[in-house]
Amino acid sequence: IYLSAGREFQIGNTTLSFSPITEQISLTDSPLEQLGPLIGGSRQMRKLYTLIQKVAPSDLSVVIEGETGTGKELVAQAIHQLSRRSEKDLIVFDCSAVPEHLIESELFGHEKGAFSGAVRAHAGLFEQADGGTLFLDELGELPTNLQPKLLRALESGIIRRVGGESVKKVDVRAISATNRDLGEMVKLGSFRQDLYYRLAKVKVTLPPLKERRGDPSKIAKYFL
């Protein structure tokens, strides 16, 4: 069974209640002032570097939250570069940039003739990211009717192209980013709770630049 927060279930004569626990990880400040494409020596960024270095070698899925422009894709790049998947590709998919009727084809691919305009077979992003990392940008914009299909692909590692009969096994690590509060979206019913827990094994919150004392000058010097 799939367990959601507060759900009760019975084993023999015992009734159990399921409550997810969010673990807060205590982090020391990294001595670094730059990590991969990330620039900044503020305390918030040095804690972030420590977290990235801890998480990157694992295959844990990561959700990166933060305001627009805080560098969420750069965090994904840093995690990928420090992971065991770094020799494979980091494939980026912007959930807000593709029309809803084409998202399934983009993610899972399609066979020739699967729909009007499918003049040739197309390998989806899951296939392209096989052995590497799939970065799902603007995750909060993913339509609710496609969320179960994404969940199944992430849990099973098995995909089927649109219009295809055979299935393919893929090995993909998922990193997601959003400027929306996914936890609140779960409460409102606009984002699946099981997909949220599957993707947010680790949650990273990026501070806005206005809170990163000393970093604007470092970033300005870098661009100059």
C-alpha positions as CSV (number, residue, x, y, z in Angstrom):
1,I,0.0,0.0,0.0
2,Y,1.0,3.6,-0.4
3,L,1.2,5.4,2.9
4,S,0.3,9.1,3.2
5,A,0.7,11.3,6.3
6,G,-1.7,10.3,9.1
7,R,-2.8,7.1,7.4
8,E,-3.7,4.2,9.7
9,F,-3.3,0.6,8.7
10,Q,-3.6,-2.7,10.6
11,I,-1.2,-5.6,11.1
12,G,-2.8,-8.4,13.0
13,N,-4.6,-6.9,16.0
14,T,-2.3,-3.8,16.0
15,T,-3.3,-0.5,14.3
16,L,-0.4,1.6,13.2
17,S,-0.4,5.3,12.2
18,F,2.2,6.6,9.7
19,S,3.8,10.0,10.2
20,P,6.8,11.0,8.0
21,I,9.6,12.6,10.0
22,T,11.7,15.4,8.4
23,E,15.3,15.0,9.4
24,Q,17.3,18.2,10.0
25,I,20.9,17.7,9.1
26,S,23.5,19.6,11.1
27,L,26.0,21.1,8.7
28,T,29.4,22.7,9.3
29,D,30.6,25.6,7.2
30,S,32.7,24.6,4.2
31,P,36.0,26.5,3.7
32,L,35.2,26.9,0.0
33,E,34.0,30.2,-1.6
34,Q,33.2,28.4,-4.9
35,L,31.9,25.0,-5.7
36,G,31.6,24.0,-9.4
37,P,29.5,26.8,-11.0
38,L,28.4,28.2,-7.7
39,I,30.1,31.4,-6.4
40,G,29.8,32.8,-2.9
41,G,31.5,32.7,0.5
42,S,28.6,33.7,2.7
43,R,27.7,31.4,5.5
44,Q,24.5,30.3,3.8
45,M,26.5,29.2,0.7
46,R,29.3,27.5,2.7
47,K,26.6,25.4,4.4
48,L,25.1,24.7,1.0
49,Y,28.5,23.5,-0.3
50,T,28.8,21.1,2.6
51,L,25.3,19.7,1.9
52,I,26.0,19.3,-1.8
53,Q,29.3,17.4,-1.1
54,K,27.4,15.1,1.3
55,V,24.5,14.4,-1.1
56,A,26.2,14.3,-4.5
57,P,27.9,10.9,-4.2
58,S,24.6,9.2,-3.3
59,D,21.7,8.5,-5.7
60,L,19.2,10.4,-3.5
61,S,16.6,12.5,-5.3
62,V,16.8,16.2,-4.5
63,V,14.3,19.0,-4.6
64,I,15.8,22.5,-4.8
65,E,13.6,25.3,-3.7
66,G,14.2,29.0,-4.0
67,E,13.1,32.3,-5.6
68,T,13.6,32.8,-9.4
69,G,17.2,33.6,-10.1
70,T,18.8,32.1,-7.0
71,G,20.8,29.6,-9.0
72,K,18.8,26.4,-8.7
73,E,20.1,24.9,-12.0
74,L,23.6,25.7,-10.9
75,V,23.1,23.6,-7.7
76,A,21.9,20.7,-9.9
77,Q,25.0,21.1,-12.0
78,A,27.2,21.0,-9.0
79,I,25.5,17.9,-7.6
80,H,25.8,16.2,-11.0
81,Q,29.5,17.1,-11.4
82,L,30.4,15.7,-7.9
83,S,28.3,12.5,-8.4
84,R,29.4,9.1,-9.8
85,R,27.2,10.0,-12.8
86,S,29.4,12.9,-13.8
87,E,30.7,11.2,-17.0
88,K,27.1,10.8,-18.2
89,D,24.8,13.7,-19.2
90,L,22.8,16.1,-17.1
91,I,19.5,16.4,-19.1
92,V,17.3,19.4,-18.4
93,F,13.6,19.5,-18.7
94,D,11.6,22.7,-18.1
95,C,8.1,21.6,-17.0
96,S,6.7,25.0,-17.8
97,A,8.1,25.4,-21.3
98,V,6.5,22.4,-23.1
99,P,2.8,22.2,-24.0
100,E,0.9,19.7,-21.8
101,H,0.1,17.4,-24.7
102,L,3.8,17.0,-25.6
103,I,5.2,16.5,-22.1
104,E,4.7,12.7,-22.1
105,S,6.5,12.4,-25.5
106,E,9.3,14.6,-24.3
107,L,9.9,12.6,-21.2
108,F,9.3,9.1,-22.4
109,G,9.8,9.4,-26.2
110,H,7.5,8.2,-29.0
111,E,7.5,5.9,-31.9
112,K,7.0,6.9,-35.5
113,G,3.4,7.5,-36.3
114,A,2.3,7.6,-32.6
115,F,0.5,10.9,-33.3
116,S,0.1,13.5,-35.9
117,G,3.5,15.0,-36.6
118,A,5.5,12.1,-35.3
119,V,7.4,11.5,-38.5
120,R,10.2,9.6,-36.8
121,A,10.9,7.8,-33.6
122,H,12.2,9.9,-30.8
123,A,14.1,9.0,-27.7
124,G,12.7,10.8,-24.6
125,L,14.7,12.5,-21.9
126,F,14.6,9.5,-19.6
127,E,16.4,7.5,-22.3
128,Q,18.8,10.4,-22.9
129,A,19.6,10.6,-19.2
130,D,20.1,6.9,-18.8
131,G,23.1,6.5,-16.4
132,G,23.1,10.2,-15.7
133,T,20.9,12.8,-14.1
134,L,17.5,14.2,-15.1
135,F,16.9,17.8,-13.9
136,L,13.2,18.7,-13.7
137,D,13.0,22.5,-13.6
138,E,9.8,24.3,-12.5
139,L,8.5,21.0,-11.1
140,G,5.4,22.8,-9.6
141,E,4.1,23.4,-13.1
142,L,3.8,19.7,-14.0
143,P,0.2,19.0,-14.8
144,T,-1.5,16.7,-12.2
145,N,-2.6,14.1,-14.9
146,L,1.1,13.5,-15.8
147,Q,2.3,13.2,-12.2
148,P,1.3,9.5,-11.8
149,K,3.2,8.6,-15.0
150,L,6.3,10.4,-13.7
151,L,6.0,8.6,-10.4
152,R,5.8,5.2,-12.0
153,A,8.8,5.8,-14.1
154,L,10.9,7.0,-11.1
155,E,9.9,4.1,-8.9
156,S,10.2,1.3,-11.4
157,G,12.9,2.7,-13.7
158,I,10.8,1.3,-16.6
159,I,9.5,3.5,-19.4
160,R,7.4,3.0,-22.6
161,R,7.5,5.3,-25.5
162,V,4.2,6.8,-26.6
163,G,2.8,4.5,-29.3
164,G,5.3,1.8,-28.4
165,E,4.8,-1.8,-27.2
166,S,8.1,-2.7,-25.7
167,V,9.5,-1.2,-22.4
168,K,13.0,0.0,-21.6
169,K,14.8,-0.1,-18.2
170,V,16.7,3.1,-17.4
171,D,18.9,4.2,-14.5
172,V,18.2,7.9,-13.8
173,R,18.8,10.2,-10.8
174,A,16.2,12.9,-10.5
175,I,16.9,16.4,-9.3
176,S,14.0,18.9,-9.3
177,A,13.7,22.6,-8.8
178,T,10.8,24.9,-8.0
179,N,10.0,28.4,-6.9
180,R,6.7,27.2,-5.5
181,D,6.0,25.6,-2.1
182,L,5.4,22.0,-3.0
183,G,4.4,21.1,0.6
184,E,1.6,23.6,0.4
185,M,0.6,22.4,-3.1
186,V,0.3,18.9,-1.6
187,K,-2.0,20.2,1.1
188,L,-4.1,21.9,-1.6
189,G,-4.3,18.8,-3.7
190,S,-2.5,20.2,-6.7
191,F,0.6,18.1,-6.3
192,R,0.7,14.3,-5.5
193,Q,1.9,13.5,-2.0
194,D,3.6,10.2,-3.1
195,L,5.4,12.0,-5.9
196,Y,6.6,14.7,-3.5
197,Y,8.0,12.2,-1.1
198,R,9.6,10.2,-3.9
199,L,11.4,13.3,-5.2
200,A,12.2,15.2,-2.0
201,K,14.5,12.7,-0.3
202,V,16.7,15.7,0.3
203,K,15.3,19.2,0.2
204,V,17.6,22.2,-0.5
205,T,16.5,25.8,0.1
206,L,18.4,28.5,-1.7
207,P,18.6,31.9,0.0
208,P,18.0,35.0,-2.2
209,L,21.1,37.1,-3.0
210,K,19.9,39.9,-0.7
211,E,20.6,37.6,2.3
212,R,24.0,36.5,1.1
213,R,26.3,39.1,2.7
214,G,29.4,39.7,0.6
215,D,28.4,37.5,-2.3
216,P,27.1,40.2,-4.7
217,S,30.6,41.7,-5.0
218,K,32.2,38.3,-5.6
219,I,29.7,37.5,-8.3
220,A,30.2,41.0,-9.9
221,K,34.0,40.4,-10.0
222,Y,33.5,37.0,-11.6
223,F,31.4,38.5,-14.4
224,L,33.8,41.4,-14.9
